[in-house]
Amino acid sequence: MDIDQKRQALGSAIREKRETQGLSQNRLALMVGSSKSHIWRIETGRVGVGIDDLARIADALGVQVRDLLTF
């Protein structure tokens, strides 16, 4: 699995958790202090995510960081 595929897998895991909880991208962005477009880029694998953002996203979703790393 190359780095692009890992970013896409992470983004898919974040999107799945977010949608399961009925959260919009905008709502998640507000919860983590980001923008909707940044959440969209993360979920589609267009950008990498730093550990700080990843931790904030996991906290907002009520999961552990390791729960988002499916690769």
KELUMZA-405646 format. One record per atom (N, C-alpha, C): atom name; z, y, x negated. Coordinates in nm, 3 decimals, decimal comma. Atoms other than C-alpha are relative to their C-alpha. Last residue first. Example, Ala and Ser with C-alpha at 12.3 -4.5 7.8 and 13.67 -1.06 7.14 Angstrom:
% KELUMZA-405646
<rec><atomo>N</atomo><w>-0,006</w><v>-0,119</v><u>0,082</u></rec>
<rec><atomo>CA</atomo><w>0,714</w><v>-0,106</v><u>-1,367</u></rec>
<rec><atomo>C</atomo><w>0,073</w><v>0,109</v><u>0,077</u></rec>
<rec><atomo>N</atomo><w>0,000</w><v>-0,119</v><u>-0,089</u></rec>
<rec><atomo>CA</atomo><w>0,780</w><v>-0,450</v><u>-1,230</u></rec>
<rec><atomo>C</atomo><w>0,000</w><v>0,120</v><u>-0,090</u></rec>
% end
This chain:
% KELUMZA-405646
<rec><atomo>N</atomo><w>0,090</w><v>0,062</v><u>0,096</u></rec>
<rec><atomo>CA</atomo><w>0,715</w><v>-0,009</v><u>0,404</u></rec>
<rec><atomo>C</atomo><w>0,076</w><v>-0,059</v><u>-0,117</u></rec>
<rec><atomo>N</atomo><w>0,040</w><v>0,134</v><u>-0,047</u></rec>
<rec><atomo>CA</atomo><w>0,915</w><v>0,071</v><u>0,716</u></rec>
<rec><atomo>C</atomo><w>-0,093</w><v>-0,071</v><u>-0,097</u></rec>
<rec><atomo>N</atomo><w>0,080</w><v>0,052</v><u>0,111</u></rec>
<rec><atomo>CA</atomo><w>1,106</w><v>0,367</v><u>0,577</u></rec>
<rec><atomo>C</atomo><w>-0,037</w><v>-0,145</v><u>0,030</u></rec>
<rec><atomo>N</atomo><w>0,133</w><v>-0,062</v><u>-0,008</u></rec>
<rec><atomo>CA</atomo><w>1,227</w><v>0,537</v><u>0,894</u></rec>
<rec><atomo>C</atomo><w>-0,094</w><v>-0,053</v><u>-0,106</u></rec>
<rec><atomo>N</atomo><w>0,064</w><v>0,046</v><u>-0,123</u></rec>
<rec><atomo>CA</atomo><w>1,531</w><v>0,312</v><u>0,941</u></rec>
<rec><atomo>C</atomo><w>-0,140</w><v>0,055</v><u>0,017</u></rec>
<rec><atomo>N</atomo><w>0,060</w><v>0,131</v><u>0,025</u></rec>
<rec><atomo>CA</atomo><w>1,620</w><v>0,371</v><u>0,574</u></rec>
<rec><atomo>C</atomo><w>-0,068</w><v>-0,056</v><u>0,125</u></rec>
<rec><atomo>N</atomo><w>0,127</w><v>-0,020</v><u>0,069</u></rec>
<rec><atomo>CA</atomo><w>1,677</w><v>0,739</v><u>0,654</u></rec>
<rec><atomo>C</atomo><w>-0,070</w><v>-0,135</v><u>-0,019</u></rec>
<rec><atomo>N</atomo><w>-0,014</w><v>-0,006</v><u>0,145</u></rec>
<rec><atomo>CA</atomo><w>1,949</w><v>0,632</v><u>0,898</u></rec>
<rec><atomo>C</atomo><w>-0,139</w><v>0,022</v><u>-0,061</u></rec>
<rec><atomo>N</atomo><w>0,026</w><v>0,124</v><u>0,073</u></rec>
<rec><atomo>CA</atomo><w>1,905</w><v>0,712</v><u>1,265</u></rec>
<rec><atomo>C</atomo><w>0,028</w><v>0,022</v><u>-0,148</u></rec>
<rec><atomo>N</atomo><w>-0,116</w><v>0,089</v><u>-0,009</u></rec>
<rec><atomo>CA</atomo><w>2,032</w><v>0,972</v><u>1,512</u></rec>
<rec><atomo>C</atomo><w>-0,022</w><v>-0,135</v><u>-0,067</u></rec>
<rec><atomo>N</atomo><w>0,038</w><v>0,117</v><u>-0,080</u></rec>
<rec><atomo>CA</atomo><w>1,691</w><v>1,136</v><u>1,557</u></rec>
<rec><atomo>C</atomo><w>0,114</w><v>-0,100</v><u>0,015</u></rec>
<rec><atomo>N</atomo><w>0,039</w><v>-0,048</v><u>-0,133</u></rec>
<rec><atomo>CA</atomo><w>1,821</w><v>1,474</v><u>1,442</u></rec>
<rec><atomo>C</atomo><w>-0,035</w><v>-0,116</v><u>0,092</u></rec>
<rec><atomo>N</atomo><w>-0,121</w><v>-0,046</v><u>-0,070</u></rec>
<rec><atomo>CA</atomo><w>2,001</w><v>1,308</v><u>1,150</u></rec>
<rec><atomo>C</atomo><w>-0,033</w><v>0,042</v><u>0,143</u></rec>
<rec><atomo>N</atomo><w>-0,078</w><v>0,120</v><u>-0,034</u></rec>
<rec><atomo>CA</atomo><w>1,684</w><v>1,120</v><u>1,047</u></rec>
<rec><atomo>C</atomo><w>0,126</w><v>0,039</v><u>0,078</u></rec>
<rec><atomo>N</atomo><w>0,072</w><v>0,068</v><u>-0,108</u></rec>
<rec><atomo>CA</atomo><w>1,481</w><v>1,443</v><u>1,063</u></rec>
<rec><atomo>C</atomo><w>0,079</w><v>-0,123</v><u>0,044</u></rec>
<rec><atomo>N</atomo><w>-0,018</w><v>-0,080</v><u>-0,122</u></rec>
<rec><atomo>CA</atomo><w>1,741</w><v>1,631</v><u>0,858</u></rec>
<rec><atomo>C</atomo><w>-0,069</w><v>-0,066</v><u>0,120</u></rec>
<rec><atomo>N</atomo><w>-0,138</w><v>0,017</v><u>-0,044</u></rec>
<rec><atomo>CA</atomo><w>1,751</w><v>1,351</v><u>0,598</u></rec>
<rec><atomo>C</atomo><w>0,026</w><v>0,079</v><u>0,128</u></rec>
<rec><atomo>N</atomo><w>-0,013</w><v>0,135</v><u>-0,054</u></rec>
<rec><atomo>CA</atomo><w>1,372</w><v>1,345</v><u>0,573</u></rec>
<rec><atomo>C</atomo><w>0,141</w><v>-0,024</v><u>0,053</u></rec>
<rec><atomo>N</atomo><w>0,062</w><v>0,003</v><u>-0,134</u></rec>
<rec><atomo>CA</atomo><w>1,362</w><v>1,722</v><u>0,534</u></rec>
<rec><atomo>C</atomo><w>0,015</w><v>-0,137</v><u>0,064</u></rec>
<rec><atomo>N</atomo><w>-0,078</w><v>-0,088</v><u>-0,087</u></rec>
<rec><atomo>CA</atomo><w>1,610</w><v>1,707</v><u>0,246</u></rec>
<rec><atomo>C</atomo><w>-0,055</w><v>0,000</v><u>0,142</u></rec>
<rec><atomo>N</atomo><w>-0,121</w><v>0,069</v><u>-0,044</u></rec>
<rec><atomo>CA</atomo><w>1,445</w><v>1,401</v><u>0,090</u></rec>
<rec><atomo>C</atomo><w>0,084</w><v>0,088</v><u>0,093</u></rec>
<rec><atomo>N</atomo><w>-0,108</w><v>0,003</v><u>0,098</u></rec>
<rec><atomo>CA</atomo><w>1,108</w><v>1,570</v><u>0,073</u></rec>
<rec><atomo>C</atomo><w>0,124</w><v>-0,064</v><u>0,060</u></rec>
<rec><atomo>N</atomo><w>-0,126</w><v>-0,053</v><u>-0,051</u></rec>
<rec><atomo>CA</atomo><w>0,825</w><v>1,475</v><u>0,307</u></rec>
<rec><atomo>C</atomo><w>0,105</w><v>-0,011</v><u>-0,110</u></rec>
<rec><atomo>N</atomo><w>-0,116</w><v>0,079</v><u>0,040</u></rec>
<rec><atomo>CA</atomo><w>0,466</w><v>1,426</v><u>0,205</u></rec>
<rec><atomo>C</atomo><w>0,126</w><v>0,069</v><u>0,051</u></rec>
<rec><atomo>N</atomo><w>-0,086</w><v>-0,057</v><u>0,104</u></rec>
<rec><atomo>CA</atomo><w>0,192</w><v>1,594</v><u>0,400</u></rec>
<rec><atomo>C</atomo><w>0,110</w><v>-0,099</v><u>-0,034</u></rec>
<rec><atomo>N</atomo><w>0,077</w><v>-0,099</v><u>0,074</u></rec>
<rec><atomo>CA</atomo><w>-0,106</w><v>1,474</v><u>0,606</u></rec>
<rec><atomo>C</atomo><w>0,080</w><v>0,066</v><u>-0,112</u></rec>
<rec><atomo>N</atomo><w>0,014</w><v>0,038</v><u>0,140</u></rec>
<rec><atomo>CA</atomo><w>0,069</w><v>1,157</v><u>0,715</u></rec>
<rec><atomo>C</atomo><w>-0,078</w><v>0,097</v><u>-0,084</u></rec>
<rec><atomo>N</atomo><w>0,136</w><v>0,048</v><u>0,022</u></rec>
<rec><atomo>CA</atomo><w>0,007</w><v>1,219</v><u>1,086</u></rec>
<rec><atomo>C</atomo><w>-0,025</w><v>-0,038</v><u>-0,146</u></rec>
<rec><atomo>N</atomo><w>0,026</w><v>0,117</v><u>-0,084</u></rec>
<rec><atomo>CA</atomo><w>0,377</w><v>1,242</v><u>1,168</u></rec>
<rec><atomo>C</atomo><w>-0,140</w><v>-0,058</v><u>-0,021</u></rec>
<rec><atomo>N</atomo><w>-0,080</w><v>0,112</v><u>0,048</u></rec>
<rec><atomo>CA</atomo><w>0,443</w><v>1,475</v><u>0,876</u></rec>
<rec><atomo>C</atomo><w>-0,036</w><v>-0,127</v><u>0,077</u></rec>
<rec><atomo>N</atomo><w>0,057</w><v>0,040</v><u>0,130</u></rec>
<rec><atomo>CA</atomo><w>0,154</w><v>1,707</v><u>0,966</u></rec>
<rec><atomo>C</atomo><w>0,077</w><v>-0,117</v><u>-0,060</u></rec>
<rec><atomo>N</atomo><w>0,128</w><v>0,066</v><u>-0,025</u></rec>
<rec><atomo>CA</atomo><w>0,269</w><v>1,713</v><u>1,330</u></rec>
<rec><atomo>C</atomo><w>-0,061</w><v>-0,049</v><u>-0,131</u></rec>
<rec><atomo>N</atomo><w>-0,033</w><v>0,132</v><u>-0,052</u></rec>
<rec><atomo>CA</atomo><w>0,627</w><v>1,793</v><u>1,223</u></rec>
<rec><atomo>C</atomo><w>-0,128</w><v>-0,079</v><u>0,026</u></rec>
<rec><atomo>N</atomo><w>-0,050</w><v>0,077</v><u>0,114</u></rec>
<rec><atomo>CA</atomo><w>0,492</w><v>2,080</v><u>1,012</u></rec>
<rec><atomo>C</atomo><w>0,037</w><v>-0,141</v><u>0,044</u></rec>
<rec><atomo>N</atomo><w>0,115</w><v>0,040</v><u>0,081</u></rec>
<rec><atomo>CA</atomo><w>0,284</w><v>2,206</v><u>1,304</u></rec>
<rec><atomo>C</atomo><w>0,043</w><v>-0,081</v><u>-0,122</u></rec>
<rec><atomo>N</atomo><w>0,071</w><v>0,110</v><u>-0,067</u></rec>
<rec><atomo>CA</atomo><w>0,586</w><v>2,202</v><u>1,533</u></rec>
<rec><atomo>C</atomo><w>-0,116</w><v>-0,048</v><u>-0,085</u></rec>
<rec><atomo>N</atomo><w>0,098</w><v>-0,042</v><u>-0,100</u></rec>
<rec><atomo>CA</atomo><w>0,777</w><v>2,417</v><u>1,287</u></rec>
<rec><atomo>C</atomo><w>-0,066</w><v>-0,123</v><u>0,061</u></rec>
<rec><atomo>N</atomo><w>0,137</w><v>0,006</v><u>0,050</u></rec>
<rec><atomo>CA</atomo><w>1,099</w><v>2,342</v><u>1,100</u></rec>
<rec><atomo>C</atomo><w>-0,094</w><v>0,055</v><u>0,106</u></rec>
<rec><atomo>N</atomo><w>0,029</w><v>-0,129</v><u>0,064</u></rec>
<rec><atomo>CA</atomo><w>1,470</w><v>2,400</v><u>1,144</u></rec>
<rec><atomo>C</atomo><w>-0,138</w><v>0,005</v><u>-0,062</u></rec>
<rec><atomo>N</atomo><w>-0,007</w><v>0,014</v><u>0,146</u></rec>
<rec><atomo>CA</atomo><w>1,556</w><v>2,033</v><u>1,205</u></rec>
<rec><atomo>C</atomo><w>-0,031</w><v>0,130</v><u>-0,073</u></rec>
<rec><atomo>N</atomo><w>-0,123</w><v>0,069</v><u>0,042</u></rec>
<rec><atomo>CA</atomo><w>1,647</w><v>2,057</v><u>1,574</u></rec>
<rec><atomo>C</atomo><w>0,014</w><v>-0,006</v><u>-0,152</u></rec>
<rec><atomo>N</atomo><w>-0,114</w><v>-0,091</v><u>-0,020</u></rec>
<rec><atomo>CA</atomo><w>1,380</w><v>2,319</v><u>1,644</u></rec>
<rec><atomo>C</atomo><w>0,129</w><v>-0,063</v><u>-0,051</u></rec>
<rec><atomo>N</atomo><w>0,013</w><v>-0,108</v><u>0,097</u></rec>
<rec><atomo>CA</atomo><w>1,113</w><v>2,094</v><u>1,493</u></rec>
<rec><atomo>C</atomo><w>0,116</w><v>0,098</v><u>0,010</u></rec>
<rec><atomo>N</atomo><w>-0,045</w><v>0,053</v><u>0,128</u></rec>
<rec><atomo>CA</atomo><w>1,238</w><v>1,800</v><u>1,697</u></rec>
<rec><atomo>C</atomo><w>-0,006</w><v>0,107</v><u>-0,108</u></rec>
<rec><atomo>N</atomo><w>-0,146</w><v>0,017</v><u>-0,008</u></rec>
<rec><atomo>CA</atomo><w>1,204</w><v>2,009</v><u>2,014</u></rec>
<rec><atomo>C</atomo><w>0,056</w><v>-0,054</v><u>-0,131</u></rec>
<rec><atomo>N</atomo><w>-0,062</w><v>-0,131</v><u>0,004</u></rec>
<rec><atomo>CA</atomo><w>0,852</w><v>2,122</v><u>1,921</u></rec>
<rec><atomo>C</atomo><w>0,152</w><v>-0,010</v><u>0,001</u></rec>
<rec><atomo>N</atomo><w>0,005</w><v>-0,045</v><u>0,139</u></rec>
<rec><atomo>CA</atomo><w>0,740</w><v>1,771</v><u>1,841</u></rec>
<rec><atomo>C</atomo><w>0,068</w><v>0,134</v><u>-0,015</u></rec>
<rec><atomo>N</atomo><w>0,130</w><v>-0,056</v><u>0,037</u></rec>
<rec><atomo>CA</atomo><w>0,860</w><v>1,671</v><u>2,185</u></rec>
<rec><atomo>C</atomo><w>0,002</w><v>0,035</v><u>-0,148</u></rec>
<rec><atomo>N</atomo><w>0,002</w><v>-0,132</v><u>0,063</u></rec>
<rec><atomo>CA</atomo><w>1,161</w><v>1,446</v><u>2,229</u></rec>
<rec><atomo>C</atomo><w>-0,144</w><v>0,044</v><u>-0,026</u></rec>
<rec><atomo>N</atomo><w>0,053</w><v>-0,099</v><u>-0,093</u></rec>
<rec><atomo>CA</atomo><w>1,170</w><v>1,161</v><u>2,480</u></rec>
<rec><atomo>C</atomo><w>-0,003</w><v>0,142</v><u>-0,056</u></rec>
<rec><atomo>N</atomo><w>-0,110</w><v>-0,084</v><u>-0,047</u></rec>
<rec><atomo>CA</atomo><w>1,398</w><v>0,947</v><u>2,265</u></rec>
<rec><atomo>C</atomo><w>-0,047</w><v>0,111</v><u>0,095</u></rec>
<rec><atomo>N</atomo><w>-0,095</w><v>0,088</v><u>-0,067</u></rec>
<rec><atomo>CA</atomo><w>1,137</w><v>0,676</v><u>2,226</u></rec>
<rec><atomo>C</atomo><w>0,114</w><v>0,080</v><u>0,061</u></rec>
<rec><atomo>N</atomo><w>0,052</w><v>0,027</v><u>-0,134</u></rec>
<rec><atomo>CA</atomo><w>0,885</w><v>0,951</v><u>2,144</u></rec>
<rec><atomo>C</atomo><w>0,094</w><v>-0,090</v><u>0,080</u></rec>
<rec><atomo>N</atomo><w>-0,002</w><v>-0,125</v><u>-0,078</u></rec>
<rec><atomo>CA</atomo><w>1,092</w><v>1,075</v><u>1,850</u></rec>
<rec><atomo>C</atomo><w>-0,044</w><v>-0,026</v><u>0,144</u></rec>
<rec><atomo>N</atomo><w>-0,140</w><v>-0,029</v><u>-0,033</u></rec>
<rec><atomo>CA</atomo><w>1,161</w><v>0,724</v><u>1,716</u></rec>
<rec><atomo>C</atomo><w>0,009</w><v>0,125</v><u>0,090</u></rec>
<rec><atomo>N</atomo><w>-0,049</w><v>0,103</v><u>-0,092</u></rec>
<rec><atomo>CA</atomo><w>0,790</w><v>0,634</v><u>1,737</u></rec>
<rec><atomo>C</atomo><w>0,144</w><v>0,027</v><u>0,043</u></rec>
<rec><atomo>N</atomo><w>0,058</w><v>-0,024</v><u>-0,133</u></rec>
<rec><atomo>CA</atomo><w>0,680</w><v>0,965</v><u>1,583</u></rec>
<rec><atomo>C</atomo><w>0,054</w><v>-0,101</v><u>0,102</u></rec>
<rec><atomo>N</atomo><w>-0,064</w><v>-0,120</v><u>-0,054</u></rec>
<rec><atomo>CA</atomo><w>0,919</w><v>0,921</v><u>1,289</u></rec>
<rec><atomo>C</atomo><w>-0,050</w><v>0,027</v><u>0,141</u></rec>
<rec><atomo>N</atomo><w>-0,138</w><v>0,037</v><u>-0,032</u></rec>
<rec><atomo>CA</atomo><w>0,802</w><v>0,563</v><u>1,231</u></rec>
<rec><atomo>C</atomo><w>0,075</w><v>0,119</v><u>0,061</u></rec>
<rec><atomo>N</atomo><w>0,003</w><v>0,082</v><u>-0,121</u></rec>
<rec><atomo>CA</atomo><w>0,438</w><v>0,671</v><u>1,251</u></rec>
<rec><atomo>C</atomo><w>0,141</w><v>-0,038</v><u>0,044</u></rec>
<rec><atomo>N</atomo><w>0,030</w><v>-0,087</v><u>-0,114</u></rec>
<rec><atomo>CA</atomo><w>0,498</w><v>0,948</v><u>0,999</u></rec>
<rec><atomo>C</atomo><w>0,000</w><v>-0,075</v><u>0,131</u></rec>
<rec><atomo>N</atomo><w>-0,120</w><v>-0,080</v><u>-0,024</u></rec>
<rec><atomo>CA</atomo><w>0,664</w><v>0,705</v><u>0,758</u></rec>
<rec><atomo>C</atomo><w>-0,021</w><v>0,090</v><u>0,122</u></rec>
<rec><atomo>N</atomo><w>-0,101</w><v>0,091</v><u>-0,056</u></rec>
<rec><atomo>CA</atomo><w>0,374</w><v>0,461</v><u>0,792</u></rec>
<rec><atomo>C</atomo><w>0,129</w><v>0,075</v><u>0,032</u></rec>
<rec><atomo>N</atomo><w>0,038</w><v>0,029</v><u>-0,139</u></rec>
<rec><atomo>CA</atomo><w>0,120</w><v>0,742</v><u>0,743</u></rec>
<rec><atomo>C</atomo><w>0,103</w><v>-0,092</v><u>0,067</u></rec>
<rec><atomo>N</atomo><w>-0,025</w><v>-0,122</v><u>-0,079</u></rec>
<rec><atomo>CA</atomo><w>0,298</w><v>0,865</v><u>0,430</u></rec>
<rec><atomo>C</atomo><w>-0,032</w><v>-0,023</v><u>0,146</u></rec>
<rec><atomo>N</atomo><w>-0,145</w><v>-0,014</v><u>-0,014</u></rec>
<rec><atomo>CA</atomo><w>0,308</w><v>0,508</v><u>0,298</u></rec>
<rec><atomo>C</atomo><w>0,036</w><v>0,124</v><u>0,079</u></rec>
<rec><atomo>N</atomo><w>-0,042</w><v>0,096</v><u>-0,101</u></rec>
<rec><atomo>CA</atomo><w>-0,063</w><v>0,463</v><u>0,368</u></rec>
<rec><atomo>C</atomo><w>0,151</w><v>0,006</v><u>0,021</u></rec>
<rec><atomo>N</atomo><w>0,045</w><v>-0,050</v><u>-0,130</u></rec>
<rec><atomo>CA</atomo><w>-0,139</w><v>0,780</v><u>0,176</u></rec>
<rec><atomo>C</atomo><w>0,044</w><v>-0,092</v><u>0,113</u></rec>
<rec><atomo>N</atomo><w>-0,089</w><v>-0,109</v><u>-0,043</u></rec>
<rec><atomo>CA</atomo><w>0,079</w><v>0,663</v><u>-0,114</u></rec>
<rec><atomo>C</atomo><w>-0,042</w><v>0,057</v><u>0,135</u></rec>
<rec><atomo>N</atomo><w>0,005</w><v>-0,121</v><u>0,082</u></rec>
<rec><atomo>CA</atomo><w>-0,104</w><v>0,331</v><u>-0,153</u></rec>
<rec><atomo>C</atomo><w>0,085</w><v>0,111</v><u>0,064</u></rec>
<rec><atomo>N</atomo><w>0,000</w><v>-0,118</v><u>-0,086</u></rec>
<rec><atomo>CA</atomo><w>0,000</w><v>0,000</v><u>0,000</u></rec>
<rec><atomo>C</atomo><w>0,000</w><v>0,123</v><u>-0,090</u></rec>
% end
